[in-house]
């Protein structure tokens, strides 16, 4: 699998950008391959993705959250 590296500058305060990236259920609004992120509680989330036509479901857990 290849690696994609790049950067984008956005004209928003760092707090706004941080809030967007740490609000996982909003990912489907701006990430094409993420179909759903559901909060399960206790820092756990269930994800549904579809990449190259292949659907995958998995759970993640936020181990540490350090506000910006």
C-alpha positions in Angstrom: 0.0 0.0 0.0 1.3 3.5 -0.9 1.9 6.4 1.4 0.3 9.8 0.8 2.0 12.7 2.5 0.9 16.3 2.3 -0.3 19.3 4.2 -3.1 21.9 3.9 -3.3 25.2 5.7 -6.8 26.2 6.9 -7.8 29.7 8.0 -9.4 28.8 11.3 -8.3 29.1 14.9 -6.5 26.0 16.1 -9.4 25.3 18.6 -11.8 25.1 15.7 -9.6 22.7 13.7 -9.0 20.6 16.8 -12.7 20.3 17.6 -13.4 19.2 14.0 -10.8 16.4 14.1 -11.8 15.2 17.6 -15.6 15.0 16.8 -15.4 11.6 15.1 -19.1 11.3 14.3 -18.8 14.3 11.9 -16.1 12.5 9.7 -18.6 11.2 7.1 -19.4 14.9 6.3 -15.9 15.5 5.0 -14.2 12.1 4.5 -15.6 10.2 1.5 -14.6 6.7 2.6 -16.2 7.0 6.1 -19.9 6.1 6.0 -20.7 6.2 9.7 -19.0 6.8 13.1 -21.2 6.1 16.0 -20.4 6.9 19.6 -20.8 3.9 21.9 -19.8 5.5 25.2 -16.7 5.3 27.3 -14.5 6.8 24.5 -15.5 3.9 22.1 -16.7 4.3 18.6 -18.0 2.0 15.8 -16.9 2.9 12.3 -18.2 1.8 8.9 -15.9 2.6 6.0 -16.1 1.8 2.3 -12.8 1.9 0.5 -12.6 0.8 -3.1 -16.0 -0.8 -2.8 -15.0 -2.9 0.3 -17.0 -2.2 3.4 -15.3 -2.6 6.8 -16.6 -2.2 10.3 -14.4 -1.8 13.3 -14.4 -0.3 16.8 -11.9 2.3 18.2 -11.2 3.7 21.6 -9.9 7.1 22.4 -7.1 6.3 24.9 -6.2 9.9 25.7 -7.7 13.3 24.9 -5.6 16.4 25.4 -7.4 19.6 24.4 -5.7 22.1 22.2 
